[in-house]
Amino acid sequence: MTMEAADLVIGAEGEVTIPMPAFLIEHERALILFDTSFSPILNENPRDYFGDLADVFKVKSSPEQRIDRQISKLGFRAEDITHVVLSHTHSDHAGGLYLFPQAKFFIGPGEFDWAAAPAEASAYLIRHADDIAPVKHFDWTTLGGPELDLLGDGSITVLHTPGHTPGELSVIVKLPSQTIVLTADTVHLREGLDRMQPDPADWNYGEAVKSLEILRDLEAQGHRLWIAHDPDDWKSFGALVPQE
């Protein structure tokens, strides 16, 4: 998606083309999806999903980029997903929830209530009737504290990093070679972290800056941050993606 950088970081300049990812985490006891990307409707035809906004957002996608087909390319099926951690309820993260009814779902505190009645500035980012309402009956767990050891072995920790939305979540993944923090929309571009500037559409600027400080502290501890929408982070982490 190509957009103005100022729509992602207060004071940023110029235009930026950003990836819109989800993350699949393979564990010996689980197959975990962090976010579910847009609804496959967008992958089939962005105009069917966005209408005229497809031209404004300059969306580029294809049917092969549907989240279920991406999972298949990695040798799994949508039915194999055991856990889904939803960073927040914006449509580019929550659009594919319905594809995984068998999974255990995790969400941040206050997120469902906020998504049902968001502020005007960010309401266009949420498709509550399409993405959220149809899956409310799934097996959901709401984080009850600042963090959750997802599998009980310290390998995957879910963090409450509010600001962008009330229930915004990040995930710490301990790999054999390194520890990576998947930031989701706690920060959108590396520039936001460098300048400690929130997204202009954030729910709460003060909470957003506190969460940026959490990310900085984790980076100071030696963790690598993967800022989901940052195009340079996407390039630098490409080695983690199986090469054809």
N, C-alpha and C positions, 0 to 999 in steps of 0.2 A: 504494500500500500504506500503510495506517495502522498505526502502531506507537508504542511508547514511545520518546521521544527518547533516554532513557538506554540503550537498546539499540544506539544508534549513536554516542554520545559519552559518555564517562565523566562523570558529574555533571550531565548535562543533565536538564531537567525537562519534564513535560507530554507531550502526544501530538502526533505530527507525521504528516502525509500526504505521502509522498515519491513522486516519479516514478521509473520504472524504465527508463531509456533505453538506447538504442544510438545510435551516431553514424555517419552516412554522409558521407564526405569525397570530393568530386569533384575530381580532378586531371586535367590534360590527357592524362596517360599512364596513369592508373590510377583505379579506383573502389574506395575503401578503406572497410571497415567496422570500426569500433572497438567491439568487443563485439557480441553477437548476441542479447541479451535472453533471456527465458525460452523454454522449449520452447513451441511453438504449442499444445500440450495445455492449458496454463494459459489461453491466450487463448480457447480454445473453451469450457472449463469449469474454473474454478479448483479446484473440489472434486475433479475427476478427477485433478488434479495434486497438490494439497496434502492432500486428505482433510479431516479435521476442522480442520486448521491453517488452512484457508481462512477460517474464521470468526475465528480468533485473529489472523491477519494482516490481516483486513479488506481482502482483495484486490478491486479493481475492474478489470475488463478486458473486452474484447470480441473477437470473431473478427477485426474490422477492424484490431486492434492487433497482429496477428501480424507478426513482423519481415519476412517475405517480402511481405506485402500492403502494409506501410508503404513498402517499397522500390518496389513497383509504383506506388503513388500518386505517387511522385516521378519516374516516367517510366522506371524501370529494371526489369530482371529480376534475380532471384537469381543467374542464370548470368552476369550482367555483373560481379559482384564479382570483383576481381582479387587483393585482399589482405584478410586478416582479422587484425587485431591483437586478441588476447585479453588483457584487463587481468588477469584471474585466473579461476579455475575454479569460482567460486560459481555456482549454477544460474541466477541472474537475469542473468548475463553470458555463460554458456556454453551455454545451452539450445538455441540455434539453430545451433550449429556445423555440424551435419550437413547443413544446407540449402545449403552452399557448397563442395562437394567439389572444384570446379575451381580454387579460390583458393590462394594462398600464405598460410600461417598463421605467426604469430609469437607466441611465448610467453616469459615470464620464466624465469630460471634456477631450478631446483628445484621449479617449480610442478607438473609432472606427478607427481613422486615424492610431494610433499606431499598432493596431491589423492587419491592412492591410499590414504593412511593419515593422514588429518587428525586433529587433536586433538579430543577429545570435545566441547569447547565450540563448535566450528564445524562438526562433521561433518554436522549436519542441513542445512547450506547447500550441500552438494555431492551431486550425483547422478552419481557416477563411472560406474556401470554404464550409465546412460541417456545421459549427455551427453558423457563423455570417452572411455571405452573404444571406442565405435563409430567414433571419428574419429582414433584414434591413428595410423592408416596414411596420413592426409593428409600433404601437403607442409609439414612443420613446420620452422621455424627457431627455435632458442633463442638469446636475446640472450647474447652473449659478453662484454659489458662494460656500463658504466653507461648507455650510450645507443647508438642506432642511427639513422643517416640513412636512412630507409626507401627513398627513391627516388633518393638520391645527389645531390639538388639543394638540400638544406637546407630544403625546404618542410614536411616532416613528420619530426619527430624522436621516436622512441620512447624513453622514459626508464624505467629500472629504479627504482621507488620502493617498496621492500619495507617490510613491516611488517604490513599487513592480511593478506597471505599472503607466502610467500618470493619469489614471482615477480611480485608486483603491478607493473603497468605504467601509466604515464601517457603522454600524447601531446601534443607541441607542434605546433600547426598555424599556419603563417605565411600569413595571408590578405593580399590587397593592402592592406586598410585597417587591420589589427590582427593581433596574435599572440595566439592563445587556447591555453590549457593545459587539456586534457580530463583531469581528475584521476582519473576512475573512483573506486575506493574507497580511494585513498590517504587521502582524508578524505571523510566522509559528509555533514556539515553544516558550514556556515560557522562555527558556534559551535565546532566542533572545532579549526579553524584559529586562530580568535581566541584560544582558551584553550590551544592546543597540547595538546589531550587526545585520545588515541586512542579507537578503538572498543573496548568491553570484550571483544569476541570476536577482536581482532587476534591474529595469530600471535606477534608479538614487539613489545612496547610500545616498547622502546628504538629499534628500527629504524623503527617507525612515527613516532616523534617526529622522528627524523633526516629522514625523508621529508617530514614537515610543514615542516621548516625549508627543504628544497629548494623546496617550493611557495612559501613566503614569499619566498625569494630571487628566484624567477622573477617574482612579483608586484611586488617592489621594482624589478625591471628594466623594468617597464611592461607585462608580459604580463597578460592577463585570465585569471583562473581560472574555469573552468566546473566547479563541484562538482556531479557528476552527480545525486546524490540530494537536493540542496538545493532545496526548492520555490521559494525566492526567486530563486535563480540561474536556475531554469527559466523563471520569469516574465521576468526581466531580459534573458535571451538570446532571448526569443521572436521578436524582430525578425529573427533570422538564419534563421528557418523561413519558407519560401515561404507567403505568405498566399493563401487562396482568395478 
